Amino acid sequence: MTTLRMAAVAAEFGRDLEEDFAIAERLIKEARADGVRLLALPEACLGGYLLSLDNDTDLDAGPPALALDGPEIRRLAALAGEMTVVAGYCEAGTDGRRYNSVVCVNGDGVLGNHRKVHQPLSEDASYASGDGFHAFETPVGRIGMMICYDKAFPESARALALDGAEIGVVVSAWPGARTNATTDLAGDRWKRRFDLFDRARALENQIVWVSANQAGTFGSLRFVGSAKVVDPGGDILADTGVGAGLAVAELDVAQALETARRAMGHLRDRRPETYTYAGAVSA
């Protein structure tokens, strides 16, 4: 049996990149001391998210745009060392556009990168959109990455599962409800959706699911935390609740996938030729 100890972070990050790196370093050290080999930090943890989702682009200049091959990502890789670390950032594309991205690194450098495809509300005023989903190999297994709203679309996680992803890692800056907000985030309806998406995506694809999220507040946004690890049956193995913290779980990933898929294999039993709409065939 080969088990993998993994953790998802709920924490508060802001515009100050040096402060963000200090927080990331502390969390990486804490996770390393606990034997964690795969650590997921939230969306926009390097430079912070947007201050508002109401197209208020004049509130500030937004997060600093970082090159995928630049010194900040190399710094993150050096901090990761032997661990596999996933973290969200604003990517300065070689095409001159900015992307809401997530990178996977270890001490050897960049293992994978994903640009957010699905953009909620007015996020497209600040970022260009990514154009696909791809799984990739890492020392801890084959991983597929998503960002926040990506997980609301079943096709996102399904594309990664069909590409062989054993572990889905989704990083978020998922806030509480914008209207009729509740004082207690534990009862917030957007938190409930956040949790439902995590469990459903794990279960329908029968993969391990690691979900990180921002916590605290930033600008007009109040984040729901709720970082978690979910098994291929959709059961939550560890959860931070609405506060900051690390959700840590240990699992034999290969055995968990085999067990979940033994009787009813959701990927194996697909009938793509029947999934038609407007004359098209779904992948």
N, C-alpha and C positions, 0 to 999 in steps of 0.2 A: 504494500500500500504506500502510495506517495501522496502525501497531503500538501495542500497549499494554504498557507495562512495569508489572508488578504484583509484589507481594510478600506473603508470608505470614510471620507472626512466631511464633517459639517463644520464650517468655520467662517469667520468674517474677514474679508479682504477688501482693500480699498485702492485708491489711486497711487499711494506711495509705494513704488516698486521695491525700495530697500526694506521697508516694513513688511511687505508681502513676502519677500525672500526670507526674512527673519522668521516669520510665521511658518513658512513652508519648511525651513530647516528644522525648526522645533518639532513639527509634526513628523517629519521624516525620521528624526532621531528617536522620537517616542515610539514610532511604529517599528523601527529597527530593533529597539530594545525589547519589543514584544514579539520578535521573531517574524514580523510581517515581511512577505516577499513581493506582494503586489499592493500598491497604495494608490488610491484615486483621490486627487485634490479637486476642488470644485471648478466649474466654469469661471473664466475670467479671474482666476486667483492671482495671476500676474498682471497687476495694473487695474483691477476692479472692473465691474460691469458698467452698465449705463445708469445714470442717475434717475432716469424716468423712461417709461415706455410710451410716452405721449408726444413723440416727435419733437421733444425739447432739446434739439441739438445745440442750442446756444447756451445751455446750462454750463457746459465745460467742453474742453477739446476732446473728451473721451479718453479711453485708456491708451497708454503708449503702444504704438505698433512695433512689434518685435519681429525680426527676421528669423525664419526657421533655422538658418545656419549662423545666427548671430551669437553674441557673447552671453546673452541672458539664457538662452536655451542650453548652451554649453555649461553655464553655471548650474542650471537645474540638473543636468546630467551628472555633473561632478558630485552634487549633493546626493543624488540617487545611489551612486556607487553600484553595489551588487544588487540592489533592489530594482524592481520595475516600477516606475512612477509615472502616473498620468496626471496632466495638469492643463487647465484652460488658460488661454491668452489671446490677445489681439494680434493677429498675424499680418505683417507687412508683406503682401504678395509681390512677387517679381513683376506682376502686371500693373503695379501702382495702386492696387485696391487694397482695402482692409477687410480681413475676414475674422469672424468669431471662430476660433480654432481650438483644438485640443491636441496635445502632443504626448507621445509615450516615449520615455527615455530610460536608459540606465547608464552606467559609467562608460559604456562604449559609444554612447551618442544617441541619436534619434532612431527609434524603432518603427514608429508610425506617426501619422499626422492626419487629422480629419478637420474639414471645414464644415461648419454648421450649414445644413441644407434648408431646414424649415425655419422660417423667421416669423415670430409672433408680432402682432400689433405693428409698431413702427420701427422695429429693429433694422429693417432694410434701409432706413435712412442713415444708418451708421456703418453697416457692413454689407459687403457683397456676399452672395450665397455660394456655398459649395455645390458640387455637382455629382456626388456619388458616395457609396458606402463600400468599404473594402476591409476585409479581415487581414491580419498579418501575424507572423510568427514572433514570439518573444521567448525568453528563457522560462517563463511560467505558463506557457501554453499559447494557443492561437486566440487572439483578442480582436474584437470589433468595437469601435468607439462611436459614440453619439454625443450630441450636445442638447440638453434640455428639451426643447419642443420637438426635436427629432423623435423622441420616444413616444409622442402622441400618435405617431403614424406607424401602424403595424408593419408596413412595407420596409421600414428602416431596419428594424431588428431582424426581420425575416431575410432581407438581403444579406446581412452579415452572417446569419446562421447558415444560409445556403452556401456562403463562401467559407464555411468551415469553422466559424467562430465558436469556441468552447465557452468563452467568457465575454459577456457584453459589459462594457464599461461606459456608463453615461454620467457626464458631469453637467451640473446645472447651476443656474442662478434663478431658481424657481421661487417666485414670491407668493405671499398670501393673496387672497381675493381682493380685487380692487374696489368692489362695491359691497355694501352690507358686510364690512369686515368685522370679524369677531375678535374680541380681546384675547381670547385663548386660542393660540394657533393650533393647538391639538384638535380643535373642532372646526378648523377652517376648511371650507369646501375645496379650495385649490390644493390644500395639503392632501385631502382625501383622493383627489385625482392623481396627484403626484405618486402616492402610494399604490393606487390601483394600476397605473401604467407600469410601475416597476414589477409588480407581481404578475401582471398579465403577460408582459413581454418575456419574462423568464419562463413562465409556464407554457405559453403557446409555442415557443421555440425550443423548450427543454434545454436551456443553457443556464449557466451560472450568471448571476447579474450583480454587478457592483455599481452602486448609485451614490455619487457624492453631490453635495449641494452647499451653496452659500448659507450662512446663518447670520443672525443679527439684522442690521438695517444698512441701507446705502441709498442716499438721496431720498426719493419718495417710496422706495421699495422696502418691504419687510419680508425677509426670506423664511421659508418654513423648515429649514434644516432637514431632518428626517433622512440623513444618510443611512444606507442600509446595504446588507448583503442578502441576496435571495437565492435559494437553491432551485434546481431545474423543475421542481414540482410547484413552484410559486410560493413556497413557505419562507418567511423572513427568518434568517439565522441570527442576525444582529441588526440593531437599529439605534440611532442616537436619540430618537425623539426630536422635538422641535428645537432643542438646544444645540450648542456646539459640542463636538466630541469626535471620537473614532468608533465606528462600528466594525468590530473585528470578528472574523469567523475563520474556521479551518475546515477544509473539505478535500476529499480525494475527488478531484474534478472528473477524471476519466470514469471512475466508478459511479459517481453521481449521475453522469450523463447516460451511462450504460443502463443503470437501474431505471432511470426515468423513461427511457426509450424502449425498454425491453418488450412491454406488452403493446402499448400504443405509441408508435413513433410518429409524432406530428409532422416531421419533415419527410420521413419515409412514405407516409400514407397520403401525401398530398395528391390532388388531381388537378394539376394546373390547366389541363385542356378544358375543364369545366368552368374556370373562373373568367368568364367573358363578360364584357360590357362594351357597348357601342362598337361591337365588331372587333374588339381587341382581346388579346389573351394575356392574362397577368403572369408575371414571372413568379 
